[in-house]
């Protein structure tokens, strides 16, 4: 009943959402649109747009206007998002849009229309105070944020500083094996590091990030409001799921993890 009520509420938000929009990404500027991309649905993959610092592997992209694409938030975009949307359609009963939605925190109250939000490379964030306040309000109202694809101590330190601004006083903890987020659709009892496609040509980790982690920040009710996939490239596991050279076991875990996280987020 809770899930049904939640999905009804999600569906009611469609009239207030910003229309679909598309930007050039780091890797793709002409990725084909699915034929049904204009279809109105209950759920869409929402990707957080953000201003970035000039550090790290994608620092060279800081010269681009982040509001117009090409910067760090567009890593793997949009191929990863659309492949994952296809998986959600096949593996759940959610009515999922075939295309993603880039969400800009500066667009009035638009973020509140998207109950599930993904941020790729959150170590690159350079959010303004106003953007931090908006995102904190979103999370406190029941929004869910997935942070993915950052590696090693330096990336973690930058990410943790952002979390101290966003959720001050809330600890970042390892998610327990029996947490519902690992058991919503799939029982994910065997977990291992999910590297990117780049691991086909080198080690399965970056920046010394050998040890995978599934971490979270919880709210006062014990709900995960920020899920953190550290020392993983889950987005690549979606992006390259159709590539025979990329190991199926990585996409299998990455997709199952993403499906569980989305379904977990919906009733909250």
DAQUIPE-V612300 format. One record per residue. N is the residue number from 1. RES is the residue in one letter. PHI is phi in radians with two decimals (999 if undefined). Layout:
# DAQUIPE-V612300
N_RES_PHI + N_RES_PHI
This chain:
# DAQUIPE-V612300
1_X_999 + 2_X_-1.08 + 3_X_-1.12 + 4_X_-1.09 + 5_X_-1.12 + 6_X_-1.10 + 7_X_-1.16 + 8_X_-1.12 + 9_X_-1.15 + 10_X_-1.06 + 11_X_-1.07 + 12_X_-1.21 + 13_X_-1.37 + 14_X_-1.03 + 15_X_-1.19 + 16_X_-1.84 + 17_X_-1.31 + 18_X_-1.07 + 19_X_-1.17 + 20_X_-0.96 + 21_X_-2.50 + 22_X_-2.38 + 23_X_-2.27 + 24_X_-1.18 + 25_X_-1.79 + 26_X_-1.15 + 27_X_-1.93 + 28_X_-2.33 + 29_X_-2.21 + 30_X_-2.48 + 31_X_-1.16 + 32_X_-1.15 + 33_X_-1.43 + 34_X_-1.13 + 35_X_-1.13 + 36_X_-1.80 + 37_X_-1.15 + 38_X_-1.51 + 39_X_-1.12 + 40_X_-1.49 + 41_X_-2.40 + 42_X_-1.29 + 43_X_-2.34 + 44_X_-2.39 + 45_X_-1.28 + 46_X_-1.81 + 47_X_-1.95 + 48_X_-1.29 + 49_X_-1.50 + 50_X_-2.71 + 51_X_-1.26 + 52_X_-2.11 + 53_X_-1.40 + 54_X_-1.79 + 55_X_-1.93 + 56_X_1.34 + 57_X_-1.11 + 58_X_-1.83 + 59_X_-1.02 + 60_X_-1.13 + 61_X_-1.48 + 62_X_-1.19 + 63_X_-1.28 + 64_X_-1.52 + 65_X_-1.25 + 66_X_-1.07 + 67_X_-1.31 + 68_X_-2.04 + 69_X_1.61 + 70_X_1.23 + 71_X_-1.53 + 72_X_-1.02 + 73_X_-1.15 + 74_X_-1.60 + 75_X_-1.03 + 76_X_1.28 + 77_X_-1.46 + 78_X_-1.74 + 79_X_-1.03 + 80_X_-1.03 + 81_X_-1.08 + 82_X_-1.29 + 83_X_-1.13 + 84_X_-1.20 + 85_X_-1.05 + 86_X_-1.09 + 87_X_-1.11 + 88_X_-1.07 + 89_X_-1.11 + 90_X_-1.38 + 91_X_-1.81 + 92_X_-2.35 + 93_X_-1.71 + 94_X_-1.17 + 95_X_-1.52 + 96_X_-1.85 + 97_X_-1.23 + 98_X_-1.36 + 99_X_-2.15 + 100_X_-1.40 + 101_X_-2.35 + 102_X_-1.24 + 103_X_-2.07 + 104_X_-1.82 + 105_X_-1.10 + 106_X_-1.48 + 107_X_-1.53 + 108_X_0.97 + 109_X_-1.74 + 110_X_-1.03 + 111_X_-1.01 + 112_X_-1.26 + 113_X_-1.55 + 114_X_-2.21 + 115_X_-1.24 + 116_X_-2.31 + 117_X_-2.30 + 118_X_-1.99 + 119_X_-2.13 + 120_X_-1.73 + 121_X_1.17 + 122_X_-1.19 + 123_X_-1.17 + 124_X_-1.56 + 125_X_-0.96 + 126_X_-2.39 + 127_X_-1.27 + 128_X_-1.28 + 129_X_-1.06 + 130_X_-1.15 + 131_X_-1.18 + 132_X_-1.06 + 133_X_-1.10 + 134_X_-1.14 + 135_X_-1.18 + 136_X_-1.11 + 137_X_-1.08 + 138_X_-1.00 + 139_X_-1.18 + 140_X_-1.18 + 141_X_-1.50 + 142_X_2.00 + 143_X_-1.22 + 144_X_-2.27 + 145_X_-2.11 + 146_X_-1.85 + 147_X_-1.90 + 148_X_-2.45 + 149_X_1.24 + 150_X_-2.61 + 151_X_-2.48 + 152_X_1.41 + 153_X_-1.10 + 154_X_-1.12 + 155_X_-1.07 + 156_X_-1.11 + 157_X_-1.07 + 158_X_-1.17 + 159_X_-1.08 + 160_X_-1.07 + 161_X_-1.11 + 162_X_-1.12 + 163_X_-1.17 + 164_X_-1.12 + 165_X_-1.36 + 166_X_-1.36 + 167_X_-2.33 + 168_X_-1.07 + 169_X_1.47 + 170_X_-1.73 + 171_X_-1.29 + 172_X_-1.67 + 173_X_-2.24 + 174_X_-1.27 + 175_X_-1.35 + 176_X_-1.20 + 177_X_-1.02 + 178_X_-1.60 + 179_X_-1.10 + 180_X_-0.98 + 181_X_-1.10 + 182_X_-1.56 + 183_X_-2.46 + 184_X_-1.30 + 185_X_-2.04 + 186_X_-1.91 + 187_X_-1.48 + 188_X_-1.70 + 189_X_-1.62 + 190_X_-1.79 + 191_X_-2.17 + 192_X_-2.59 + 193_X_-1.12 + 194_X_-1.93 + 195_X_-1.48 + 196_X_-1.55 + 197_X_-1.05 + 198_X_-1.06 + 199_X_-1.21 + 200_X_-1.14 + 201_X_-2.06 + 202_X_-3.07 + 203_X_-1.18 + 204_X_-1.47 + 205_X_-2.72 + 206_X_-2.23 + 207_X_0.95 + 208_X_1.38 + 209_X_-1.43 + 210_X_-1.33 + 211_X_-1.76 + 212_X_-1.34 + 213_X_-2.40 + 214_X_-2.11 + 215_X_-2.03 + 216_X_-2.80 + 217_X_-2.05 + 218_X_-1.79 + 219_X_-1.59 + 220_X_-1.20 + 221_X_-1.63 + 222_X_1.47 + 223_X_-1.56 + 224_X_-1.25 + 225_X_-1.87 + 226_X_-2.29 + 227_X_-1.75 + 228_X_-2.21 + 229_X_-1.79 + 230_X_-1.79 + 231_X_1.11 + 232_X_-2.39 + 233_X_-2.21 + 234_X_-1.08 + 235_X_-1.03 + 236_X_-1.16 + 237_X_-1.15 + 238_X_-1.44 + 239_X_-1.05 + 240_X_-1.85 + 241_X_-1.08 + 242_X_-1.72 + 243_X_-1.68 + 244_X_-1.11 + 245_X_-1.38 + 246_X_-1.57 + 247_X_-1.10 + 248_X_-1.06 + 249_X_-1.11 + 250_X_-1.26 + 251_X_-1.13 + 252_X_-1.04 + 253_X_-1.27 + 254_X_-1.06 + 255_X_-1.20 + 256_X_-1.08 + 257_X_-1.08 + 258_X_-1.06 + 259_X_-1.05 + 260_X_-1.03 + 261_X_-1.17 + 262_X_-1.13 + 263_X_-1.14 + 264_X_-1.03 + 265_X_-1.22 + 266_X_-1.08 + 267_X_-1.32 + 268_X_-1.65
